[in-house]
Amino acid sequence: MQVIQITSLTGHSPYNISICDITNTYCYVVASGVVSAPLILNIPTELSGSQEVLVLVTDNIGCEEIQYHFCGEPIPSQTPTTTPTPTPTNSVCNCISIDNPLGVTLNFGYTQCDGTSFNGEIYSATTLYVCGQFPYGDSGLIIEISSNICVGDVCPGPTPTPTKTPTPTPTLPPIVGYFEDSCNPSNQFTLSNIPISFSPLSGAYYIESSGFIGCATYVVSSSTNNFYTFIAMGSQPSVYHCQKANFIYPCTTLTPTPSITPTITPSVTSTYTPTPTPTYTPTPTTPVKFGLFQAQSCCSKKITKFIMLPSNFLPGTAVVNSYGECLEIINLSKGETWVTDFWDYGTTYIFCEQCVKIQTCDPIVPTPTMTQTPTPTRTPTQTPTQTSTQTPTQTATPTNTITQTATQTPTQTSTQTPTQTTTYTPTPTMTQSPLPVTGLVWATTNNVSAFTQCSTAGWVISSNNLIVRFNVARSYNCPGGTCNLTQKATATATITVGAVNTNLNINWSGMGEAQATDYDKMKFILDGIEVSNGHAPGGGLGCVDGPIVQTIITPPPYPLLANTVHTLLLDFDTVDALYHVDSFYQATLSFS
């Protein structure tokens, strides 16, 4: 059995000690309430055979230290048989590297060697090495699958030069650093609880802390009274690189450093005539390059927008167009198309939910029900009223003339004006003809409606029950998503045909996941037989939506004989809980 011996502890006892895998993803408590050293710790069985582990020590006031340890070759079993070189079998478990070069925390996942799924987050400027297969992640991640086969769930990864120190001596607490805001040099702060792995500190960093988020530069010392606690941090090649990669936290001016070069030319005479001529030479800024992006409305969830944005903008973030509408960036548009929207050159948001909180969604205007139709109906009632009030006013003139005028004027006005208006108004109002069937009422089910994380999923039925739509909740592995469940739903209606034969038609529309085809599907089943369906387009694009694909099994129209009863069923299933951004599936029925 592999063990680690600790000879001394420094800090505030008692201590809790955990042993973690090399990626710091899986940690197991091996000792708690420790008050003194030395002590010997057994490596957890879950990490048995690992050559590299991390030892995490936490003292009584919450200070932590993580130390890397190389355990040497795993101890072989007592059976002195040679261990052949492992060869890939049906269950291949490769070494996978996941690199986040961006300045924001991103989501990733993969299938572990035991077949279970894992989902997590990776900080900025961080590389993880894991064992498994079928990795995926947010746009911007660099994922590579090595040809190296993992042995005992151990990924070779980059092998740092091991300094074999079998007797660790943890030094607590973690390091503290002083930093200067790259946008405002006068804003300095102290950052505590920085993991020892960042030592020694130097250069530029992207920092997430309790009181500061953005780009900062390490300084040797500072007398600042701003004290913040470490949340996440990533080393950056330069301040410029950091600001460009983290555009959602922009400086008010990217290069606010005009150089003043006074040229003082005192005269030779005894009078003091210094003539300072400050010449402001602002640092030239790099022109921003723009690209055409495909985007979708954060409110209507339809990918019908094309907008010009700075080419370094990242998918998943939200911008505001010139109408004040929040748009979510999908990706750079492939090919040529028309620009539909224009950026307001304002604030960007990490994801749609934050944008909508500020901008709000415009209320949806139901175009089919035009509330303007009653207005023309009121016109004829007003016109005769005005005519009749004018007639008594003329009665004050001599009696002989009044009798003739009163009989002619109301007769001509009342017959012409109401007649034209009355024939105009009823025609557009009576647009909805009765259906040739009765009983078109949908009974719906939804397996995720009771779960808060999937509360946006559900049925929407409209247009005299002829349009039936299911909205899919956003998946937890996509930006802004929370739903971690497979979504299933049904809508059922039993109709009775009237005295005349009729034909039933169906048309599909919607947006489905662009990762794997057929993973989302809505079937239309008529009297127990599937006649058509709409399913996901696929394409291996990750957390992106695309127009659904319509599959016709039995071509419409579907004849329904007079006085017969039929069962209509819409059966929807996402199959899994992944890659749903703003998907919806809609079936539109019609009778002819």
C-alpha positions as CSV (number, residue, x, y, z in Angstrom):
1,M,0.0,0.0,0.0
2,Q,1.3,3.5,-0.8
3,V,1.6,5.9,2.1
4,I,2.7,9.5,2.7
5,Q,4.5,10.5,5.8
6,I,4.2,14.0,7.2
7,T,6.9,15.0,9.7
8,S,5.8,18.4,10.8
9,L,2.8,20.8,10.7
10,T,2.9,24.6,11.1
11,G,-0.3,26.7,11.6
12,H,-3.3,26.7,13.8
13,S,-4.3,23.2,14.9
14,P,-6.3,21.1,14.6
15,Y,-5.8,20.3,10.9
16,N,-7.8,18.5,8.2
17,I,-5.8,16.6,5.6
18,S,-7.0,15.5,2.1
19,I,-5.3,13.7,-0.7
20,C,-6.3,14.7,-4.3
21,D,-5.6,13.5,-7.8
22,I,-3.1,15.5,-9.9
23,T,-6.0,17.7,-11.4
24,N,-7.3,18.6,-8.0
25,T,-10.7,17.4,-9.1
26,Y,-11.2,14.4,-6.8
27,C,-10.2,14.9,-3.1
28,Y,-10.6,12.4,-0.2
29,V,-10.3,13.3,3.5
30,V,-7.7,11.0,5.0
31,A,-7.3,12.6,8.5
32,S,-9.3,15.2,10.5
33,G,-8.7,16.8,13.8
34,V,-5.0,16.3,13.6
35,V,-3.1,18.2,16.3
36,S,0.5,17.2,15.8
37,A,3.0,15.4,13.6
38,P,4.6,13.1,12.5
39,L,1.9,10.9,11.1
40,I,1.6,8.4,8.2
41,L,-1.3,8.6,5.8
42,N,-2.6,5.9,3.5
43,I,-3.3,7.0,-0.1
44,P,-7.1,6.4,-0.7
45,T,-8.0,3.3,-2.6
46,E,-9.5,5.5,-5.3
47,L,-6.1,6.9,-6.0
48,S,-4.1,3.7,-5.6
49,G,-1.5,3.2,-8.3
50,S,-1.3,7.0,-8.9
51,Q,2.3,8.2,-9.3
52,E,1.4,11.9,-8.7
53,V,-1.0,13.3,-6.0
54,L,-1.7,16.5,-4.2
55,V,-1.7,16.8,-0.4
56,L,-4.2,19.5,0.9
57,V,-3.8,20.7,4.5
58,T,-6.3,23.0,6.0
59,D,-5.8,24.5,9.5
60,N,-8.4,25.7,12.1
61,I,-8.7,29.2,10.6
62,G,-9.2,28.1,7.1
63,C,-5.7,28.6,5.7
64,E,-4.8,26.0,3.1
65,E,-1.7,24.7,1.4
66,I,-1.5,22.3,-1.5
67,Q,1.8,20.4,-2.2
68,Y,2.6,18.2,-5.2
69,H,4.1,14.7,-4.5
70,F,5.6,12.2,-6.8
71,C,5.1,8.7,-5.3
72,G,7.5,6.8,-7.6
73,E,6.5,3.6,-9.3
74,P,3.4,1.9,-7.9
75,I,4.2,-1.0,-5.6
76,P,3.6,-4.2,-7.5
77,S,1.5,-7.0,-6.2
78,Q,3.2,-10.0,-4.5
79,T,2.5,-12.2,-7.5
80,P,5.9,-12.0,-9.3
81,T,4.3,-12.1,-12.8
82,T,5.4,-9.7,-15.4
83,T,2.9,-7.0,-16.3
84,P,2.5,-6.8,-20.1
85,T,2.2,-3.4,-21.8
86,P,-1.5,-2.5,-21.8
87,T,-3.1,-2.5,-25.2
88,P,-6.4,-0.7,-26.0
89,T,-9.5,-2.8,-25.5
90,N,-13.1,-2.2,-26.1
91,S,-13.1,0.2,-23.1
92,V,-10.3,2.6,-24.1
93,C,-9.3,5.2,-21.5
94,N,-7.0,7.9,-22.9
95,C,-5.1,10.7,-21.4
96,I,-7.0,14.0,-22.1
97,S,-5.7,17.5,-21.7
98,I,-8.2,20.4,-21.3
99,D,-6.7,23.9,-21.6
100,N,-8.5,27.2,-20.9
101,P,-6.5,30.0,-22.5
102,L,-9.3,32.6,-22.0
103,G,-9.8,34.9,-19.2
104,V,-13.1,33.5,-17.9
105,T,-14.1,30.3,-16.2
106,L,-15.6,27.7,-18.7
107,N,-17.5,24.4,-18.4
108,F,-16.2,21.0,-19.5
109,G,-17.1,17.3,-19.2
110,Y,-16.1,13.8,-20.2
111,T,-16.8,10.2,-19.7
112,Q,-14.6,8.7,-17.0
113,C,-12.9,5.3,-17.3
114,D,-15.6,3.6,-15.3
115,G,-18.3,4.8,-17.7
116,T,-19.8,7.6,-15.5
117,S,-20.1,11.2,-16.7
118,F,-18.2,14.1,-15.1
119,N,-19.0,17.8,-15.5
120,G,-17.0,20.6,-14.0
121,E,-15.5,24.1,-14.4
122,I,-11.9,25.1,-15.4
123,Y,-10.4,28.4,-14.4
124,S,-8.7,30.9,-16.7
125,A,-5.2,30.0,-17.8
126,T,-5.5,26.5,-16.4
127,T,-4.7,23.1,-18.0
128,L,-6.2,19.9,-16.6
129,Y,-5.1,16.3,-17.3
130,V,-7.7,13.6,-16.9
131,C,-8.4,10.0,-17.9
132,G,-11.4,9.0,-19.9
133,Q,-13.0,9.5,-23.3
134,F,-15.6,11.6,-25.2
135,P,-14.6,15.0,-23.8
136,Y,-16.5,18.2,-24.6
137,G,-16.6,21.8,-23.3
138,D,-17.5,25.4,-24.0
139,S,-16.2,27.3,-27.0
140,G,-12.7,28.5,-26.4
141,L,-11.4,25.4,-24.7
142,I,-8.5,23.5,-26.3
143,I,-9.1,19.8,-25.8
144,E,-6.6,17.1,-26.9
145,I,-6.9,13.4,-26.6
146,S,-3.5,11.7,-26.3
147,S,-2.6,8.4,-27.7
148,N,-1.3,7.4,-24.3
149,I,-3.5,4.9,-22.5
150,C,-4.2,5.5,-18.9
151,V,-3.2,2.8,-16.4
152,G,-5.0,2.6,-13.1
153,D,-6.8,5.9,-13.9
154,V,-3.4,7.6,-14.0
155,C,-2.8,10.1,-16.8
156,P,0.9,10.7,-17.6
157,G,0.3,14.4,-18.3
158,P,3.3,16.7,-18.3
159,T,5.8,15.1,-15.9
160,P,7.3,17.9,-13.8
161,T,10.9,17.3,-12.7
162,P,10.1,15.3,-9.5
163,T,11.9,16.3,-6.4
164,K,11.5,13.2,-4.3
165,T,10.5,14.5,-0.9
166,P,8.8,11.7,0.9
167,T,8.6,13.8,4.1
168,P,6.5,16.9,3.3
169,T,6.7,19.8,5.7
170,P,3.6,22.0,4.9
171,T,4.0,25.7,5.5
172,L,0.8,27.5,6.3
173,P,-0.8,29.9,5.5
174,P,-1.1,30.4,1.7
175,I,0.7,33.3,0.1
176,V,-0.4,36.9,0.0
177,G,0.2,39.2,-3.0
178,Y,0.0,42.9,-3.8
179,F,-1.5,43.9,-7.1
180,E,-2.2,47.0,-9.2
181,D,-5.3,47.5,-11.3
182,S,-4.2,47.5,-15.0
183,C,-6.9,50.0,-15.8
184,N,-6.3,52.3,-12.9
185,P,-2.7,52.3,-11.4
186,S,-3.8,54.2,-8.3
187,N,-6.1,51.3,-7.4
188,Q,-3.9,48.8,-5.5
189,F,-5.1,45.9,-3.4
190,T,-3.9,43.0,-1.3
191,L,-5.1,39.5,-2.3
192,S,-5.0,36.8,0.3
193,N,-5.5,33.0,0.3
194,I,-3.6,32.6,-3.0
195,P,-2.7,28.9,-3.5
196,I,1.0,28.2,-3.1
197,S,1.1,26.9,-6.7
198,F,1.2,30.5,-7.9
199,S,4.4,31.2,-6.1
200,P,6.5,33.1,-7.0
201,L,4.2,35.9,-8.2
202,S,5.2,38.1,-11.1
203,G,3.7,39.8,-14.2
204,A,0.1,40.2,-15.2
205,Y,-2.9,38.1,-14.0
206,Y,-6.6,37.8,-14.6
207,I,-8.1,37.9,-11.1
208,E,-11.5,37.0,-9.6
209,S,-11.7,38.0,-6.0
210,S,-14.2,39.2,-3.3
211,G,-13.8,42.8,-4.3
212,F,-12.1,42.9,-7.7
213,I,-12.6,41.3,-11.1
214,G,-10.3,42.0,-14.0
215,C,-6.7,42.4,-15.1
216,A,-4.0,43.4,-12.6
217,T,-0.2,43.4,-12.3
218,Y,1.8,42.1,-9.3
219,V,3.7,44.7,-7.3
220,V,6.4,43.9,-4.7
221,S,4.8,46.0,-1.9
222,S,1.9,48.3,-1.3
223,S,0.4,50.3,1.6
224,T,-3.2,49.8,0.3
225,N,-6.1,49.4,2.6
226,N,-8.0,47.3,0.0
227,F,-8.0,43.6,1.2
228,Y,-9.7,41.0,-1.0
229,T,-9.9,37.2,-0.9
230,F,-8.8,34.9,-3.7
231,I,-11.5,33.2,-5.8
232,A,-9.7,32.4,-9.1
233,M,-6.6,33.6,-10.9
234,G,-4.7,33.0,-14.1
235,S,-1.3,34.1,-15.3
236,Q,-1.4,36.2,-18.5
237,P,1.4,36.9,-21.1
238,S,0.8,40.7,-20.8
239,V,-1.7,43.3,-19.6
240,Y,-2.8,43.9,-23.2
241,H,-3.4,40.2,-23.8
242,C,-5.4,40.0,-20.5
243,Q,-7.6,43.0,-21.4
244,K,-8.2,41.7,-24.9
245,A,-9.1,38.2,-23.8
246,N,-11.4,39.5,-21.0
247,F,-13.3,42.1,-23.0
248,I,-16.4,41.8,-20.7
249,Y,-14.4,43.8,-18.1
250,P,-13.1,46.6,-20.3
251,C,-11.1,49.7,-19.1
252,T,-12.8,53.0,-19.8
253,T,-9.8,53.7,-22.1
254,L,-7.5,50.9,-23.1
255,T,-4.3,53.0,-23.1
256,P,-4.9,56.0,-20.8
257,T,-1.2,57.0,-20.7
258,P,-0.4,60.1,-22.7
259,S,3.3,61.0,-22.6
260,I,4.0,64.6,-21.7
261,T,7.4,65.8,-23.0
262,P,8.1,69.3,-21.7
263,T,10.9,71.1,-23.6
264,I,12.1,73.8,-21.3
265,T,14.2,76.4,-23.1
266,P,15.4,79.1,-20.6
267,S,16.8,82.2,-22.2
268,V,20.4,83.4,-21.6
269,T,19.2,86.7,-20.1
270,S,18.8,87.2,-16.4
271,T,15.1,87.1,-16.6
272,Y,13.5,83.8,-15.9
273,T,11.6,82.8,-19.0
274,P,11.1,79.1,-19.0
275,T,8.7,78.2,-21.8
276,P,7.4,74.7,-21.1
277,T,5.6,73.4,-24.2
278,P,3.9,70.2,-23.2
279,T,3.1,68.1,-26.2
280,Y,0.6,65.3,-25.6
281,T,1.6,62.3,-27.7
282,P,-1.1,59.7,-27.1
283,T,-0.1,56.1,-27.6
284,P,-1.6,54.8,-30.8
285,T,-4.3,52.2,-30.3
286,T,-4.6,49.1,-32.3
287,P,-7.6,49.3,-34.7
288,V,-10.4,47.0,-33.7
289,K,-11.2,44.3,-36.3
290,F,-14.8,43.4,-36.8
291,G,-16.5,40.2,-38.0
292,L,-20.0,39.1,-38.9
293,F,-21.4,37.0,-36.1
294,Q,-24.5,34.8,-35.9
295,A,-26.6,35.6,-32.9
296,Q,-30.0,34.8,-31.3
297,S,-32.4,36.9,-29.4
298,C,-32.2,36.3,-25.6
299,C,-36.0,36.6,-25.4
300,S,-37.4,35.0,-28.6
301,K,-34.7,32.3,-28.8
302,K,-34.5,32.2,-32.6
303,I,-31.2,32.2,-34.5
304,T,-32.2,34.8,-37.1
305,K,-29.8,37.6,-36.3
306,F,-26.5,38.6,-38.0
307,I,-24.5,41.4,-36.4
308,M,-21.1,43.0,-36.9
309,L,-19.0,42.8,-33.7
310,P,-15.3,43.0,-32.7
311,S,-13.7,39.8,-33.9
312,N,-12.4,38.9,-30.4
313,F,-15.9,38.6,-28.9
314,L,-16.6,35.1,-27.5
315,P,-19.6,32.8,-28.1
316,G,-22.0,32.6,-25.3
317,T,-21.7,36.3,-24.3
318,A,-24.5,38.8,-24.8
319,V,-24.6,42.2,-26.5
320,V,-27.3,44.8,-27.0
321,N,-28.5,45.9,-30.5
322,S,-29.5,49.4,-31.5
323,Y,-33.1,48.6,-30.5
324,G,-32.2,47.7,-27.0
325,E,-32.6,43.9,-27.5
326,C,-30.3,41.4,-25.9
327,L,-28.6,39.1,-28.3
328,E,-26.5,36.0,-27.5
329,I,-23.4,35.4,-29.6
330,I,-23.5,32.0,-31.3
331,N,-20.4,32.0,-33.5
332,L,-18.7,33.7,-36.4
333,S,-21.0,33.5,-39.5
334,K,-19.8,31.1,-42.2
335,G,-20.3,32.5,-45.7
336,E,-21.9,35.7,-46.8
337,T,-25.2,37.0,-45.6
338,W,-27.1,40.2,-44.9
339,V,-26.5,42.2,-41.6
340,T,-29.8,42.3,-39.7
341,D,-28.8,44.1,-36.5
342,F,-26.4,46.7,-35.4
343,W,-24.5,46.8,-32.1
344,D,-25.1,49.7,-29.7
345,Y,-21.4,49.8,-28.8
346,G,-22.4,49.5,-25.2
347,T,-21.9,47.0,-22.4
348,T,-21.4,43.3,-23.0
349,Y,-22.7,40.6,-20.6
350,I,-21.4,37.2,-19.6
351,F,-24.7,35.6,-20.6
352,C,-28.3,36.3,-21.6
353,E,-29.7,36.2,-18.1
354,Q,-27.6,39.2,-16.9
355,C,-28.4,41.2,-20.0
356,V,-32.2,40.6,-19.7
357,K,-32.1,41.7,-16.1
358,I,-30.9,45.1,-17.2
359,Q,-32.5,45.5,-20.6
360,T,-35.7,43.3,-20.0
361,C,-37.5,41.6,-22.8
362,D,-40.0,43.5,-24.9
363,P,-43.6,42.2,-24.3
364,I,-44.6,39.8,-27.0
365,V,-47.2,41.3,-29.3
366,P,-49.7,38.7,-30.4
367,T,-50.1,39.6,-34.1
368,P,-53.1,37.3,-34.9
369,T,-55.5,39.1,-32.5
370,M,-55.6,42.6,-33.8
371,T,-57.5,44.7,-31.3
372,Q,-58.0,47.5,-33.8
373,T,-61.0,45.8,-35.5
374,P,-63.6,47.3,-33.0
375,T,-62.5,50.8,-33.9
376,P,-64.2,51.0,-37.4
377,T,-67.4,49.6,-35.9
378,R,-67.7,52.6,-33.6
379,T,-67.5,55.1,-36.6
380,P,-71.0,54.7,-38.0
381,T,-72.6,55.2,-34.6
382,Q,-70.8,58.5,-34.2
383,T,-71.5,59.9,-37.7
384,P,-75.4,59.8,-37.5
385,T,-75.2,61.3,-34.0
386,Q,-73.4,64.3,-35.3
387,T,-75.9,64.7,-38.2
388,S,-78.9,64.5,-35.9
389,T,-77.5,67.2,-33.6
390,Q,-76.9,69.6,-36.5
391,T,-80.5,69.2,-37.7
392,P,-82.2,70.8,-34.6
393,T,-79.7,73.7,-34.8
394,Q,-81.1,74.7,-38.2
395,T,-84.6,74.5,-36.8
396,A,-84.1,78.0,-35.4
397,T,-84.4,79.5,-39.0
398,P,-87.8,80.2,-40.6
399,T,-90.2,77.3,-40.5
400,N,-90.8,76.8,-44.3
401,T,-87.1,76.2,-45.1
402,I,-86.5,74.0,-42.2
403,T,-88.9,71.3,-43.2
404,Q,-87.3,70.8,-46.6
405,T,-83.7,70.8,-45.4
406,A,-84.4,68.5,-42.4
407,T,-85.9,65.7,-44.6
408,Q,-83.1,65.7,-47.1
409,T,-80.0,66.0,-45.0
410,P,-80.4,63.1,-42.6
411,T,-81.7,60.8,-45.3
412,Q,-78.6,61.2,-47.5
413,T,-76.0,61.1,-44.7
414,S,-77.4,58.2,-42.8
415,T,-77.8,55.9,-45.8
416,Q,-74.3,56.5,-47.3
417,T,-72.1,56.6,-44.3
418,P,-73.3,53.5,-42.3
419,T,-73.7,51.4,-45.4
420,Q,-70.0,51.7,-46.4
421,T,-68.6,51.3,-42.9
422,T,-70.8,48.3,-42.0
423,T,-69.7,46.3,-45.0
424,Y,-66.0,47.1,-44.2
425,T,-65.9,46.0,-40.6
426,P,-67.4,42.5,-40.3
427,T,-65.3,41.1,-43.1
428,P,-61.9,41.1,-41.4
429,T,-63.4,40.2,-38.0
430,M,-64.8,36.9,-39.1
431,T,-61.5,35.4,-40.2
432,Q,-61.6,32.3,-37.9
433,S,-63.7,29.6,-39.6
434,P,-64.9,26.7,-37.4
435,L,-62.9,23.5,-37.4
436,P,-64.3,20.5,-39.3
437,V,-63.6,18.5,-36.1
438,T,-64.5,18.7,-32.4
439,G,-62.6,17.8,-29.3
440,L,-59.2,19.3,-30.4
441,V,-58.1,19.9,-26.8
442,W,-54.6,18.8,-25.7
443,A,-53.8,16.9,-22.6
444,T,-50.1,17.5,-21.8
445,T,-47.5,15.9,-19.6
446,N,-44.0,17.1,-18.7
447,N,-41.5,15.1,-16.6
448,V,-39.4,18.1,-15.5
449,S,-42.0,20.8,-14.7
450,A,-41.6,20.2,-10.9
451,F,-37.8,20.8,-10.9
452,T,-36.6,24.3,-10.4
453,Q,-33.5,23.9,-12.6
454,C,-35.7,23.0,-15.6
455,S,-38.6,25.3,-14.9
456,T,-38.4,27.0,-18.3
457,A,-39.5,23.8,-20.1
458,G,-43.1,23.4,-21.0
459,W,-45.9,23.3,-23.6
460,V,-47.3,26.4,-25.4
461,I,-50.5,25.9,-27.3
462,S,-52.1,28.6,-29.5
463,S,-54.1,29.5,-32.6
464,N,-57.3,27.6,-31.7
465,N,-55.1,24.6,-30.5
466,L,-53.6,24.2,-34.0
467,I,-50.1,25.2,-33.0
468,V,-48.5,23.0,-30.4
469,R,-45.0,23.9,-29.2
470,F,-42.6,22.5,-26.5
471,N,-39.9,24.7,-25.1
472,V,-36.7,22.9,-24.0
473,A,-34.9,24.1,-20.8
474,R,-31.2,25.1,-21.3
475,S,-28.8,22.3,-20.4
476,Y,-26.4,22.6,-17.5
477,N,-23.4,22.0,-19.7
478,C,-24.1,25.1,-21.8
479,P,-23.5,28.7,-20.7
480,G,-26.3,29.9,-18.4
481,G,-28.0,26.5,-18.3
482,T,-29.2,24.7,-15.2
483,C,-31.3,21.7,-16.4
484,N,-29.5,18.4,-15.7
485,L,-32.4,16.1,-16.6
486,T,-33.6,14.3,-19.7
487,Q,-36.7,16.1,-20.8
488,K,-39.8,14.1,-21.9
489,A,-43.2,15.4,-22.7
490,T,-46.5,14.3,-24.5
491,A,-49.5,16.1,-25.8
492,T,-52.6,14.1,-26.6
493,A,-56.0,15.0,-28.3
494,T,-59.0,12.9,-29.3
495,I,-61.0,14.5,-32.1
496,T,-64.3,13.6,-33.8
497,V,-64.8,14.5,-37.5
498,G,-68.0,16.2,-38.4
499,A,-70.5,15.3,-41.1
500,V,-68.1,15.9,-44.0
501,N,-64.8,14.2,-44.8
502,T,-61.6,16.2,-44.1
503,N,-57.9,16.0,-44.5
504,L,-55.3,16.6,-41.8
505,N,-51.9,18.2,-42.5
506,I,-48.9,18.8,-40.2
507,N,-45.8,21.1,-40.6
508,W,-42.7,21.1,-38.4
509,S,-40.6,24.1,-37.2
510,G,-38.2,24.8,-34.4
511,M,-34.6,24.8,-33.2
512,G,-32.7,21.7,-32.0
513,E,-29.2,20.9,-30.7
514,A,-26.4,21.1,-33.3
515,Q,-24.3,18.5,-31.5
516,A,-25.8,15.1,-32.3
517,T,-28.6,14.3,-34.8
518,D,-31.8,12.5,-33.6
519,Y,-31.0,13.2,-29.9
520,D,-34.0,15.6,-29.7
521,K,-37.1,14.3,-31.4
522,M,-40.8,15.1,-31.5
523,K,-43.0,12.4,-33.1
524,F,-46.5,12.8,-34.5
525,I,-48.5,9.7,-34.0
526,L,-51.9,9.3,-35.6
527,D,-54.1,6.5,-34.3
528,G,-51.0,4.7,-32.9
529,I,-48.9,5.0,-36.1
530,E,-45.9,7.5,-36.4
531,V,-46.4,9.4,-39.6
532,S,-43.7,12.1,-39.3
533,N,-41.3,13.7,-36.8
534,G,-39.0,16.7,-36.3
535,H,-35.5,16.0,-34.9
536,A,-32.2,17.7,-34.0
537,P,-29.9,18.6,-36.9
538,G,-26.6,17.6,-35.2
539,G,-23.2,18.6,-36.6
540,G,-20.8,18.3,-33.6
541,L,-21.0,22.1,-32.8
542,G,-21.5,21.7,-29.1
543,C,-23.8,24.2,-27.3
544,V,-25.4,25.7,-30.5
545,D,-28.9,25.4,-32.0
546,G,-29.9,24.9,-35.6
547,P,-33.2,24.5,-37.5
548,I,-34.8,21.1,-36.8
549,V,-35.0,18.4,-39.5
550,Q,-38.5,17.3,-40.7
551,T,-38.8,13.6,-41.5
552,I,-42.0,12.4,-43.4
553,I,-42.8,8.8,-42.9
554,T,-46.3,8.8,-44.5
555,P,-46.8,11.8,-46.8
556,P,-49.7,14.1,-45.9
557,P,-52.6,14.9,-46.2
558,Y,-54.1,12.3,-43.9
559,P,-57.8,11.6,-44.9
560,L,-60.2,11.6,-42.0
561,L,-63.7,10.2,-42.8
562,A,-66.9,11.8,-41.6
563,N,-68.2,10.9,-38.1
564,T,-65.0,9.0,-37.2
565,V,-62.9,9.4,-34.0
566,H,-59.1,9.8,-34.1
567,T,-56.2,10.1,-31.5
568,L,-53.4,12.6,-32.1
569,L,-50.2,12.2,-30.0
570,L,-47.1,14.4,-30.0
571,D,-44.3,12.5,-28.2
572,F,-41.1,14.5,-27.3
573,D,-37.8,13.2,-25.8
574,T,-34.3,14.8,-25.5
575,V,-32.7,11.4,-24.9
576,D,-30.1,13.0,-22.7
577,A,-29.6,16.2,-20.7
578,L,-26.8,17.8,-22.8
579,Y,-26.3,20.5,-25.5
580,H,-29.8,22.2,-25.3
581,V,-29.4,26.0,-25.6
582,D,-32.7,27.5,-26.6
583,S,-34.3,24.6,-28.4
584,F,-38.0,24.3,-29.2
585,Y,-40.1,22.0,-31.3
586,Q,-43.4,23.1,-32.9
587,A,-46.1,21.2,-34.8
588,T,-48.6,23.2,-36.8
589,L,-51.8,21.4,-37.8
590,S,-54.3,22.3,-40.5
591,F,-57.4,20.8,-42.0
592,S,-58.4,21.0,-45.7
